[in-house]
Amino acid sequence: MKRVVLSLVLLTTPLSAWAQCSGHSDRQAMSCAEGSTWDSQANACVPIVTG
């Protein structure tokens, strides 16, 4: 019986995580280290070039 319950929990955990995250169109701001900024095209932090 314990195996059945554990199996159900393990199978439904990804579904509950997906349900909590689905339908959100808001984007959270990415934070980068000091001296760099987020480049949405590269999907990475890039150094800020001055000069």
C-alpha positions as CSV (number, residue, x, y, z in Angstrom):
1,M,0.0,0.0,0.0
2,K,2.9,2.4,0.8
3,R,4.3,1.8,-2.7
4,V,0.9,2.7,-4.3
5,V,0.6,6.0,-2.3
6,L,4.3,6.9,-3.0
7,S,3.8,6.2,-6.7
8,L,0.7,8.4,-6.8
9,V,2.5,11.2,-5.1
10,L,5.5,11.0,-7.4
11,L,3.2,10.9,-10.5
12,T,1.1,13.9,-9.4
13,T,3.9,16.2,-8.2
14,P,5.0,17.3,-11.7
15,L,1.4,17.9,-12.6
16,S,0.8,20.2,-9.6
17,A,4.0,22.1,-10.4
18,W,2.9,22.6,-14.0
19,A,-0.6,23.7,-12.9
20,Q,0.8,26.4,-10.6
21,C,3.0,27.8,-13.4
22,S,0.8,27.5,-16.4
23,G,-1.1,30.4,-17.7
24,H,1.3,33.1,-16.4
25,S,2.3,35.5,-19.1
26,D,4.2,37.8,-16.7
27,R,7.9,37.7,-17.0
28,Q,10.1,38.1,-14.0
29,A,13.1,40.4,-14.4
30,M,16.4,38.6,-14.6
31,S,19.1,39.7,-12.2
32,C,22.7,39.8,-13.4
33,A,25.9,40.5,-11.6
34,E,27.1,44.0,-11.2
35,G,28.7,45.2,-14.4
36,S,26.5,43.1,-16.6
37,T,23.0,43.3,-18.0
38,W,20.4,40.8,-19.4
39,D,20.4,40.3,-23.1
40,S,17.1,38.8,-24.2
41,Q,18.3,37.8,-27.6
42,A,21.2,35.8,-26.1
43,N,19.2,34.7,-23.0
44,A,22.2,35.4,-20.9
45,C,23.9,38.1,-18.8
46,V,26.4,40.1,-20.9
47,P,29.0,42.6,-19.8
48,I,28.1,46.3,-20.0
49,V,30.5,47.9,-22.6
50,T,31.3,51.6,-22.1
51,G,33.5,53.6,-24.0
